[in-house]
Amino acid sequence: MLAIQAAGVAFGLLMLSATYLYFRRRYLTAVESGAWVILWAGFLVVAVRPKIVEGLVQSVGIVRPLDLF
């Protein structure tokens, strides 16, 4: 795993944790929390397997998948 991938995973896990804490403190509803969990889980998948977005990247004309972020 590359350093940038490890940083992405750490950030994604941190944000999942923050989402959970905000839900527990009643700052977010269940629907809002669910949406954020889906978003951060997708982020984690892309951080671990960046080749997944390669087709999207090529169709848009971006050189590197990291440029999406």
Buried (B, 14 or more C-beta within 10 A) or exposed (E): EEEEBEEBBEBBEEBBEEBBEBBEEEEBEEEEBEEBBEBBEEBBEBBBEBEEBEEEBEEEEBEEBEEEE
